[in-house]
């Protein structure tokens, strides 16, 4: 199970680093990308991405790439 937050203001998918570690998901290293917050500031860079296959309740299957970061809430990920 995956508890996510749908954020219509987000342009990318994000996955919590603790969820990634506890589920032993394989990451790929990427060149550091700035994580721009809603106020336009950059205080963090992401350097890992995870490819996930997700299935929605309607049984549609999608492949998504999520940047790995630390999320503050109780969600495991953020989807745009």
Number of C-alpha atoms within 10 A of each C-alpha: 4 9 10 16 16 13 12 10 9 13 9 14 19 25 23 21 18 14 17 17 11 8 9 9 12 12 16 11 10 11 9 11 13 13 15 12 11 9 6 8 10 12 9 14 14 17 16 18 19 18 14 14 9 13 11 8 7 6 8 8 11 10 10 14 14 20 23 23 20 15 16 8 10 10 15 20 24 20 17 12
